[in-house]
């Protein structure tokens, strides 16, 4: 289990697609940029272009789900409003701002624009934020939460789901910005030939109240001319190719390749997630292992949408109209796992299943063995939590010490270890070198697994060896 944990940061979230990505970035004709949608219609209508700039943050924080695509122009329901205020309350509590001794009088809360504004304001009014005494309308306007459509605030009009989600999203981001708060990321900057390339080490999960990102990091993402990732998450062709690699095409099934007892345990574990045996049997052991790995990384601190870091960055960049490309291909990453021996794949599946099951996997152990297993699970959580906190605070030195990348690379006897780093770090360094060598003055962003950034063979050291100036981005 401990050995497996050291690999997690090098694994891509290969089977996931970015949520809420769109190419549009300009406001449609007749709608002031930043204005809220002002018309409610019975049939679903396309999302207004201004909204895409806010979708990555709101989705990542769990303010809404995929229903925003089809129900955005419908009036917000009380259930939806309760979810929004609940997320806002949770995010604001994390700021640890002193309590507000004078919360003022009770406000009318309903599903009008004014009522939604009041509901969100009450969550902020629990704390002594600067200017909170101004009251809901003036405070929310000062926070640029409500902007209107150029003719007024229309506080008495029914509030749409999109408007309510935008209000909540803006309130969280602006209050975090005012407190100089938010996740900072493991972030370096490489410079050479007049070009700048920001290097963001990703952890492929959503955990430890990861969102929102600090404004400095959000601005770096949207300020890039190009955003590069391990994979082009917007390539449907690549996703389809990888999907095909995960399943058997030779007439066999999972049952033909692993121990019968393990097979049944996998089927039973995936049944509560809505997968029947026929679906499970299609997949190769490594594909299911990666799914169990991703699921075991999540906990109660993940948002409802569990949006991994690199997928959020991709969505935010794509929504801003920034070109995206992959340093590697889906076929290349898929081959890393597909070429593993049958024995290794079976052991890998057994290990990741145990991680996913937690203490449920220890039912047949002795009391002494259960205690040892429980201690190992707690150690696992502590390791992942420490990585996430280092990511959030930009503790690059702490992360480099905690993640034994050089030790892993020096152990070629492990099939997966050798494949995860061998050849991949040099290819990433070569991509960054080509970017920095181009003519002109350009600013780009490269987001790959944090394990690839550090160590003797990592991107940061590799670019330094090539003569580029590389440094950790200063804290804001």
C-alpha positions in Angstrom: 0.0 0.0 0.0 2.7 2.4 0.9 4.7 1.7 -2.2 1.5 2.3 -4.3 0.9 5.6 -2.7 4.2 6.9 -3.9 3.0 6.4 -7.5 -0.3 8.2 -7.3 0.9 11.6 -8.4 2.4 10.2 -11.6 -0.8 8.7 -12.7 -3.0 10.6 -15.1 -6.8 10.7 -14.6 -6.9 9.1 -18.0 -10.5 8.2 -18.3 -11.9 11.5 -17.2 -13.1 14.3 -19.4 -13.1 18.0 -18.5 -16.3 19.4 -17.1 -17.8 22.6 -18.3 -15.3 23.3 -21.0 -16.2 25.6 -23.9 -14.4 27.7 -26.4 -16.6 30.8 -26.2 -15.3 33.7 -24.2 -17.0 36.8 -25.4 -20.5 38.0 -24.4 -23.2 37.6 -27.0 -24.6 40.6 -28.9 -26.9 42.7 -26.8 -25.7 41.3 -23.4 -23.3 43.4 -21.4 -20.2 41.4 -20.5 -20.6 40.2 -16.9 -24.3 40.7 -16.9 -26.7 38.0 -15.6 -29.1 36.2 -17.9 -32.4 38.1 -17.6 -34.9 35.9 -19.5 -36.5 32.7 -18.3 -37.8 30.4 -21.0 -39.6 27.0 -20.9 -37.2 25.2 -23.3 -33.5 24.8 -22.6 -31.4 27.4 -24.2 -27.6 27.5 -24.8 -25.6 28.9 -21.9 -24.8 32.5 -22.4 -21.1 33.0 -23.4 -20.3 35.2 -20.3 -21.1 32.2 -18.0 -18.3 30.0 -19.2 -15.7 32.1 -17.4 -17.4 31.2 -14.1 -18.3 27.6 -14.7 -14.9 26.0 -13.9 -14.8 27.5 -10.5 -18.4 27.0 -9.6 -18.4 23.4 -10.9 -15.1 22.6 -9.0 -16.5 23.9 -5.8 -19.6 21.8 -6.2 -22.0 24.8 -6.4 -23.8 23.0 -9.2 -23.5 19.9 -11.4 -24.3 19.0 -15.0 -27.9 20.2 -14.6 -26.6 23.7 -15.2 -26.3 22.9 -18.9 -30.1 22.2 -19.3 -31.7 24.0 -16.4 -29.7 27.2 -16.2 -32.5 29.5 -17.3 -35.1 27.9 -15.1 -36.0 29.5 -11.7 -33.8 28.3 -8.9 -35.5 25.9 -6.5 -35.4 26.0 -2.7 -33.4 22.8 -2.8 -30.9 24.2 -5.2 -30.6 27.4 -3.1 -30.0 25.4 0.0 -27.2 23.6 -1.7 -25.6 26.9 -2.8 -25.8 28.5 0.6 -24.4 25.3 2.1 -21.4 25.3 -0.1 -20.9 29.0 0.5 -21.1 28.5 4.3 -18.5 25.7 4.2 -16.1 27.7 2.1 -16.4 30.9 4.2 -15.9 28.9 7.4 -12.5 27.8 6.1 -11.3 31.4 6.0 -11.4 31.6 9.8 -12.5 35.2 9.8 -13.7 36.5 13.2 -17.4 36.1 13.9 -19.6 39.1 13.3 -21.1 40.2 16.7 -23.9 42.1 15.0 -25.6 40.1 12.3 -28.4 42.6 11.9 -32.1 41.9 11.4 -33.5 38.8 9.7 -33.9 39.1 5.9 -36.6 37.9 3.6 -35.3 34.8 1.8 -37.1 33.4 -1.2 -36.2 32.5 -4.8 -36.3 36.0 -6.2 -33.1 37.7 -7.1 -33.3 39.8 -3.9 -34.2 36.7 -1.8 -31.2 34.7 -3.1 -29.0 37.7 -2.6 -30.2 37.9 1.0 -29.6 34.2 1.6 -26.0 34.4 0.4 -25.4 37.6 2.3 -26.5 36.0 5.5 -23.8 33.4 5.1 -21.2 36.2 4.8 -22.8 38.3 7.6 -21.9 35.6 10.1 -18.3 36.9 9.8 -16.7 40.3 10.3 -15.8 40.9 6.6 -14.9 44.5 5.8 -18.0 46.4 4.7 -20.4 43.7 5.8 -22.3 46.3 7.8 -23.5 48.0 4.6 -26.3 45.5 4.2 -27.1 42.9 1.5 -27.5 45.0 -1.6 -24.6 47.5 -1.1 -22.3 44.8 0.2 -23.0 42.5 -2.7 -22.6 45.3 -5.2 -19.2 46.2 -3.6 -18.2 42.6 -4.0 -19.3 42.7 -7.6 -21.6 39.8 -6.9 -24.6 41.3 -8.5 -24.2 43.4 -11.6 -27.5 43.7 -13.3 -28.3 43.9 -17.0 -27.6 47.6 -17.5 -31.2 48.7 -16.6 -31.3 47.7 -12.9 -30.9 44.9 -10.4 -34.3 43.4 -10.9 -34.4 42.2 -7.3 -38.1 41.2 -7.4 -37.7 39.0 -10.5 -37.5 35.2 -10.1 -33.8 34.2 -9.9 -32.5 31.7 -12.5 -30.3 28.8 -11.5 -27.4 30.3 -13.4 -27.8 33.7 -11.7 -27.9 32.1 -8.3 -24.9 30.0 -9.1 -23.0 33.0 -10.4 -23.9 35.1 -7.3 -22.5 32.3 -5.0 -19.4 31.8 -7.1 -18.5 35.5 -7.2 -19.1 35.9 -3.5 -16.8 33.0 -2.6 -14.0 34.1 -5.0 -14.2 37.8 -4.0 -14.1 37.1 -0.3 -11.2 34.7 -0.7 -9.4 37.3 -2.8 -10.0 39.9 -0.1 -8.4 37.6 2.5 -5.5 36.7 0.2 -6.6 33.1 0.4 -7.0 30.1 -1.8 -4.8 27.2 -3.0 -1.5 28.3 -4.4 -0.3 25.2 -6.2 3.2 23.7 -6.6 4.3 26.4 -9.1 7.6 27.3 -10.7 8.5 29.8 -13.5 11.1 29.1 -16.2 12.4 32.0 -18.3 14.6 32.1 -21.4 14.9 33.8 -24.8 12.3 36.3 -23.7 9.7 33.6 -23.0 8.1 32.5 -19.8 6.7 29.1 -19.0 4.9 28.5 -15.8 5.2 24.9 -14.4 2.4 23.6 -12.3 2.8 20.3 -10.6 -0.6 18.6 -10.4 -2.1 16.1 -8.1 -4.7 14.2 -10.0 -7.5 14.4 -7.4 -9.8 16.8 -5.5 -9.3 16.6 -1.8 -8.7 18.7 1.4 -11.0 21.5 0.3 -8.8 22.2 -2.7 -11.0 24.9 -4.2 -11.0 27.8 -4.8 -7.6 28.5 -6.2 -5.8 31.7 -5.2 -6.4 34.6 -7.6 -2.6 34.6 -8.4 -2.9 31.0 -9.8 -6.3 31.7 -11.5 -4.8 34.7 -13.3 -1.7 32.8 -14.4 -4.0 30.1 -15.9 -6.1 32.6 -17.9 -3.0 34.7 -18.8 -1.3 31.9 -20.7 -1.2 31.8 -24.5 -1.1 28.0 -24.4 -1.9 25.5 -21.7 -0.1 22.1 -22.0 -1.0 19.0 -20.0 0.1 15.4 -20.0 -2.9 14.7 -22.2 -5.2 16.8 -24.4 -8.3 16.4 -22.3 -10.4 18.0 -25.1 -9.4 15.3 -27.7 -12.4 13.1 -28.1 -10.4 10.9 -30.5 -7.8 10.4 -27.9 -10.3 9.6 -25.2 -12.1 7.1 -27.5 -8.7 5.5 -28.2 -7.9 5.1 -24.6 -11.3 3.8 -23.8 -10.8 1.1 -26.3 -7.5 0.1 -24.8 -9.1 -0.4 -21.4 -11.4 -3.2 -22.6 -10.8 -6.7 -24.0 -11.1 -7.2 -27.8 -9.9 -10.8 -28.1 -13.1 -12.5 -26.9 -11.9 -12.9 -23.4 -13.1 -11.2 -20.2 -11.7 -10.1 -16.9 -12.8 -13.5 -15.5 -10.3 -15.3 -17.8 -7.3 -13.2 -16.5 -7.5 -13.1 -12.7 -8.2 -15.3 -9.7 -11.9 -16.2 -9.4 -12.0 -15.0 -5.8 -10.5 -11.6 -6.8 -12.9 -11.4 -9.7 -15.9 -11.8 -7.5 -14.6 -9.2 -5.0 -14.2 -6.7 -7.8 -17.7 -7.4 -9.1 -19.1 -7.0 -5.6 -17.2 -3.7 -5.0 -18.4 -2.1 -8.2 -22.1 -3.1 -7.9 -23.0 -0.2 -5.5 -21.5 2.2 -8.1 -24.0 1.0 -10.7 -21.8 -1.4 -12.7 -23.2 -4.9 -13.3 -21.0 -7.9 -13.8 -21.3 -7.8 -17.6 -19.9 -4.2 -17.6 -17.1 -5.0 -15.1 -16.0 -8.1 -17.1 -15.2 -6.0 -20.1 -12.3 -4.1 -18.4 -8.7 -5.1 -18.0 -7.2 -5.2 -14.5 -5.2 -2.1 -14.9 -8.2 0.0 -16.0 -10.1 -1.0 -12.9 -7.0 -0.5 -10.8 -6.8 3.1 -11.9 -10.4 3.6 -11.2 -10.0 2.2 -7.6 -6.9 4.4 -7.2 -8.8 7.6 -8.1 -11.8 6.6 -5.9 -9.7 5.8 -2.9 -8.1 9.3 -3.1 -11.4 11.0 -2.5 -12.9 11.7 0.9 -15.6 13.9 2.5 -13.5 17.0 1.7 -13.9 16.5 -2.1 -16.6 18.5 -3.8 -19.7 16.8 -5.2 -18.0 16.9 -8.6 -14.6 15.7 -7.5 -12.8 17.7 -10.2 -9.1 16.9 -10.3 -6.6 19.7 -10.5 -5.5 19.3 -14.1 -9.1 19.0 -15.3 -10.0 22.2 -13.5 -7.0 24.0 -15.1 -8.0 22.6 -18.5 -11.6 23.8 -18.1 -10.6 27.3 -16.9 -8.2 27.6 -19.8 -10.5 26.3 -22.4 -13.4 28.5 -21.2 -11.1 31.5 -21.6 -10.4 30.4 -25.3 -6.8 29.4 -24.5 -5.4 26.7 -26.9 -4.7 23.4 -25.2 -2.4 20.6 -26.1 -1.0 17.3 -24.7 2.6 16.6 -24.1 1.8 12.9 -24.4 -0.9 10.9 -26.1 -3.6 8.7 -24.7 -2.1 5.8 -26.6 1.3 6.4 -25.0 -0.2 6.5 -21.5 -2.4 3.6 -22.1 0.5 1.5 -23.3 2.3 2.1 -19.9 -0.4 0.0 -18.3 -1.3 -2.2 -21.1 2.2 -3.6 -21.3 2.3 -4.6 -17.7 2.6 -8.4 -17.2 -0.6 -10.3 -16.3 0.8 -11.1 -12.9 1.6 -7.5 -12.1 -1.8 -6.4 -13.3 -3.5 -8.9 -11.0 -1.5 -7.8 -8.0 -2.1 -4.2 -8.9 -5.8 -4.8 -9.0 -5.8 -6.6 -5.6 -3.8 -3.7 -4.0 -6.0 -0.9 -5.3 -9.2 -2.8 -4.4 -7.9 -3.1 -0.8 -7.2 0.6 -0.8 -10.7 1.3 -2.0 -12.4 -1.0 0.5 -10.5 0.3 3.5 -11.4 -1.6 6.7 -13.9 -3.7 4.8 -11.0 -5.5 3.3 -9.8 -6.6 6.7 -12.8 -8.6 7.8 -11.0 -11.9 7.7 -7.9 -10.7 9.6 -7.0 -11.3 13.2 -7.5 -8.5 15.7 -3.8 -7.8 15.6 -3.7 -7.8 11.8 -6.8 -5.5 11.7 -5.0 -3.0 14.0 -2.0 -3.0 11.8 -4.1 -2.6 8.7 -6.1 0.3 10.2 -2.8 2.0 11.1 -1.6 1.6 7.5 -4.8 3.1 6.2 -4.4 6.1 8.6 -0.9 6.5 7.4 -2.1 6.5 3.8 -4.5 9.2 4.5 -1.9 11.3 6.4 0.5 11.0 3.5 -2.1 12.1 0.9 -3.3 14.9 3.2 0.3 16.2 3.7 0.8 16.2 -0.1 -2.4 18.2 -0.6 -1.5 20.7 2.1 1.9 21.2 0.5 0.2 21.8 -2.8 -2.2 24.3 -1.3 0.6 26.3 0.4 3.2 26.0 -2.4 5.6 24.1 -0.1 7.7 22.8 -3.0 10.6 21.9 -0.7 8.4 19.9 1.7 6.8 18.1 -1.2 10.1 17.2 -2.8 11.2 15.7 0.6 8.0 13.9 1.1 7.7 12.3 -2.3 10.6 9.9 -2.9 10.8 10.2 -6.6 14.5 9.6 -7.0 14.2 6.5 -4.8 11.5 5.2 -7.0 13.4 5.9 -10.2 16.4 4.0 -8.9 14.3 0.8 -8.5 13.8 -0.5 -12.0 12.8 -3.9 -10.8 9.2 -2.7 -10.3 7.4 -2.7 -13.7 5.2 0.3 -13.1 7.8 2.4 -11.3 10.2 2.2 -14.3 7.5 3.0 -16.8 6.0 5.9 -15.0 9.2 8.0 -15.1 11.6 6.5 -17.6 11.4 8.4 -20.8 8.5 10.6 -19.7 10.5 13.2 -17.8 12.9 13.8 -20.7 10.0 14.1 -23.1 8.4 16.8 -20.9 11.7 18.6 -20.5 12.0 18.5 -24.3 8.5 20.0 -24.8 9.3 22.8 -22.3 12.7 23.5 -24.1 10.9 23.8 -27.4 8.4 26.3 -26.0 11.1 28.4 -24.4 13.2 28.5 -27.6 10.6 30.0 -29.8 11.0 33.5 -31.2 9.2 36.4 -29.6 7.9 36.9 -26.1 5.4 34.3 -25.1 3.9 33.1 -21.8 2.7 29.5 -21.4 1.6 27.1 -18.7 2.6 23.5 -18.4 0.6 21.3 -16.0 1.8 17.7 -15.4 1.9 15.4 -12.4 3.9 17.0 -9.6 6.1 13.9 -9.5 7.4 14.8 -12.9 8.5 18.3 -11.8 10.8 17.3 -8.9 13.9 15.1 -8.5 17.1 14.7 -10.3 15.4 13.9 -13.6 12.4 16.2 -13.2 11.3 19.1 -15.4 12.6 21.8 -13.0 16.1 20.4 -12.7 16.2 19.4 -16.4 15.4 23.0 -17.5 18.1 24.3 -15.1 20.6 22.0 -16.6 19.7 23.4 -20.0 20.6 26.9 -18.8 17.1 28.3 -18.1 16.4 30.4 -15.1 13.8 28.4 -13.0 12.5 29.5 -9.7 9.5 28.9 -7.4 6.8 31.6 -8.1 6.8 34.1 -5.1 3.9 33.8 -2.7 1.4 36.6 -3.2 
